[in-house]
Amino acid sequence: MLNPKILQIPLRATLFSTVAAPISLFYSITAASQLKSTFGKAYATWFFGYALTMVRNPIVTNMAFKANEENKAESKASKREQAREVEINEALEMRELRKGTVKY
């Protein structure tokens, strides 16, 4: 089963894109409406789309790395707890063996 924190990465990325895309679209339409040439309008639209991509990719990558670090920490903690449980169980078994072999 996937860790819920892993599933939050696409959710956060989608949320960020959903908020940032209309802002970028607004600025590109505003800039394009001020320009007269078709090339200028296309360039303005391209520029704001490219700027959005340049901002979005590092943020989404950062979110992924943070989630990965959190998962590593949780994984280490769960492995440590499992090792502790195994050691406790082995000690209890050894104790029971000693109790069974000792004659009073």
Secondary structure, DSSP 4 states (H G I P E B T S, - for coil): ---HHHHHHHHHHHHHHHHHHHHHHHHHHHHHHH--SHHHHHHHHHHHHHHHHHHHHHHHHHHHHHHHHHHHHHHHHHHHHHHHHHHHHHHHHHHHHHHHH---
